[in-house]
């Protein structure tokens, strides 16, 4: 199992030097990779990103796509053909970027909400059809879309692991895989551990986020016990740490979260919550 840290879109920084400094901090704290949020591949200075990653020796394990929902209203559930088709086109451009960067695509929030489509069955049908289209584009490129169940306060579709797992199995392509986020799990799942055995064969990515979105250990979720259970069931992919609600500096967050991860001991795989 490998650990990465999630950084904002490079375009949100004052300059590339500030972003580079955060990359160095991620590396110095001992993370194995970085994950970033990207609004649009066309707005990304891909060459500079490659240089920055190479300079510190960090791979880009994954990137997120959901920011474009809030920024531009892009989503897949809507009956508005223009919005839906431009979102599909955007996701395909993310696929092409993922092929070049050898990264996983995190997908979840771009499903949309009831304000975009109040008819849930109709919206769900559009979401699945669009994902099938994008995954068909991704499969021959060897790109994986990690489909994330997002809690009902943030999206109206496929909120639970079981619901998104059904989508993954329905698409039935190598490019469609499941991911989980502990923050969303804490809201939507009755148990943090019981879903794990049934999803290992299709689990491609994991987000580690505290119950209050602060640093790991600031809420009531037991990080080390959860990681030991993932390890016990054979998960060997990346776990990306996300902190979105804190008063600490980003670098302090990196250090505190790395300390929480250090409590994970694979030798104690029998430990349970």
N, C-alpha and C positions, 0 to 999 in steps of 0.2 A: 504494500500500500504506500502511495506517495502523496505528499501534501503540497498544495499550492495556495497562493494568496490572491484574492480578487482586488484588482485596482480599477479605478474609473477609466472612462474613455480618455486616451491621451489628449484628445482635442479639448477636454475640460480643464487641462492644466494651463498655467500661465505661459509655460514654454516647455520645450522638450527637455531642457536641463532639469526641470523640476520632476518630470516623469522619470528621467534617467536616475535621479537620486532615489526615487521610490523603488525602482527596480534594484538598485544596489542594496537598499535596505532589506528588500525581500530576500535577496541572495545571502546577505550577511546574517539574517535571522535563521537561516538554515532550511528555507523552503526549497522544494525540488523544482517548482515551476511557478508560472504566473498565469492568472486568468484575467481577462479585461472585458469591459463593457464597450461595445461598439455600436454607434447609431447607424452608420451607413458605410459600407466598404469603399464607396466612391470618395468619401470625405477623409478616409484614413491615409496617412502617409506611410504606405506599406514598406517602402524602402527604408525609411528612417526607423520604423518599428523593428525591422529585421536587424539593422545595425545596433540598435539599443539592446535587443535581446542577446545578440551575439557577443556584445561587449561584456556583459555580465555573466554569460553562460547559463541563461535560463531559457527553457522552452516555453512556448505559449501552449498550454495544455487545452485551453478552451476559451471561447468568448461568448458573451451574452448578447441577445438580440432584443430583449424586451423593452429597452429604453425608447425605441421608436414608436411604441404604442402611445406613451404619454407625450412624446415630442411631436408626433405627426398624425396620431390617430390611426395608424396602420393596424389592421387586424384581419382575421380570416373568417370570422363568423358572419360578417355583415352581408346584407343583400345588395349593398352598393358595389356593383361590379368594378368600378374604377378603383375603389379602396382595396377590395379583395385582390384584384389582379396585380396592383402595384405592390401589395404585400407579398404575394407569391413571387413576383419578379425580384423583390428585395431579398427574400430568403434564398432564392437561387444564386444571387450574387454573393450571399454569405457562404453558400456551399462552395462556390468557386474559390473564395478566399480561404476557406477551411482546407481545401485541397492543397493550395499553395503553402499554407502555414502548418499543415499536418496537425490540425487542431479539431477538437470536438465542438459542435454548435449546440449551445444551450437554448432550448425553445420552451416557452411556457406562456408568458403574458400576451403574446401576439394572438392568442385565441380570441380575446375580446371579452366584453361584458354584455349584460342584458340591455344596457342602453344602446349598444351597437346592434343587437338583435334580440328582442324580447321573446321570440319564439325559440325556446331552447332546442327542441328536436331539429328544427330547420338549421339553426346556427351550428349545432353539433355536426350535422351532416356536411355542412360546408367546410368546417374545420378539418374533418377527416379526409374529405376529398382533396382539399388543398395540400394537406400533409402527404397524401399519397403521391400527388404530382411532384412535390419537392423531393420526396424520398426517391422517386424514380430517377430524378435528375442527379441525385447524390450517389446512388448505389454504384454505378460504373466508375465513379471517381474515388471510391473507397472512403467516402466521407460519412460520418455518423452524426445524425441529429439526436441529441439526448433530450427526450421529451419529458418535461418536468410537470408533475402535478403541482398546481399553484392554488393556494387557499381561496375560499369562496369570497373573501373580501377584496381580492385582487383580480380574479377572473371568474367567469360564470360557468366555465366548462372544464370537465375532467379535473376535479379538485383532489381526488383521492388517488392513492397508488393503484388500487384495483381498477379504477376508471381509465387511467392512462395506460396501465399495463394491457388492458383490453384493446386500446388503440394500437399499441405497438404490435401486438400479436395479429391484429386485423390487417395492418399494413403489410406485415409478413415480408419485409425486406431487410437486408443486412444493414441498411442505412438508418433504420428506425430502431432506436434503443431507448431504454428507460433511464431516468435519473431521479434522484430523491434529494430533497432539501429538508434538513431537520427542523427548520422554522415552520415550514408548511406542514410537515408531518405532525408537529406538536399541536397544530390547530385541527387538522382533519382526521388523523388516525387515532384509534382507541388505544393503541399500544405502539411504542416506538420500535420494538424489536420483532414482534410477531410477523410483520409483513416480509422481513428480510429473506427467509429461506426460499420463498416462492418466486423471488425475482432475480436471483443471482445470475441466471443464465442470460438475462437480457439487460442487466444493470451496467451502464457505461460510464456513469459519472455521479459524484456525490457532492452536495454542498453542505458544509458544516456552518450553521448559523444559530446563535443562541436564541433562546425563547423570547428575549426582549430586544434582539438584534444588536446587542452590545457585544463586548469581547467574550470569548468562550470562558465560562466560569462565572459570569455576572448574572446568569439566570438560574433556572432550576433543572436544566438538562445535563445529564452526566456524560460528558464527552468521552472519557476513556472507556467506560463500560460499553457505549455504543460502538466505538471503534473496535474493541475486542470482539464484539459480536459480528461485525462486518468481516473482520479477519477470520473468525472461526468458520464462517460460511464461504470463505475462499475469495473474497473481493480483493483484487490486486491493482485496481485502477487509481485514479486521482481523487482525492478529497480536497475541495477548494474551500478555504475559510473566507466567509463574508461578514464584515462588520459594517452596519448601516445606521446605527443609532447610538452614538457615543459622544462623550465630551473629551475623550483622549485623543492625542495626536495619532496620525496614521501609523507612524513608526512605533509608538508605544503599543498600539493595538497589535501590530505584528509580533512584538516581543511577548506580550501577555498571552496571546493565542498560541504562540509556539511553546510557551511554558505549559499550557493546558494539554497540548498535543504530546509533550514529552512524558506525560503521565501514562500514556498508552504503552502497555507492555504486552507484546504478542505472546509472551510466555504464560500470561494469565488468561488465555483464551476461554477458559472455563468459567470465568467470572460472569455473573449475570446482574442486571439491575435488581 
